[in-house]
Amino acid sequence: MRFSNIQNTSIVEDYYNAVKSLVTLDQLYKDGDVKKKRQIIGSIFPEKLVSEGSHYRTARLNEAVKLIYSMGAGFSENKNGQT
């Protein structure tokens, strides 16, 4: 099955908009109203965010966020203390 050029263009635009949003996520959060901040937090933490005093926890993290966080894992120090 082939997609029309209109559908392909829409997918490419959606992709670029998503990447742009991820790159500027911190600024979107800072500038956003309460509704926008809730959307951002809800997209990162798909289940309830629980407050425990000054700490927060969640049952699970969004899979995409997990992958982003794990990208730097291969660059940690080895057991001999060398980088």
Secondary structure, DSSP 8 states (H G I E B T S, - for coil): ----HHHHHHHHHHHHHHHHHHHTHHHHHHH--HHHHHHHHHHH--S-EEEETTEEEES---HHHHHHHHGGGGGS--TTS--
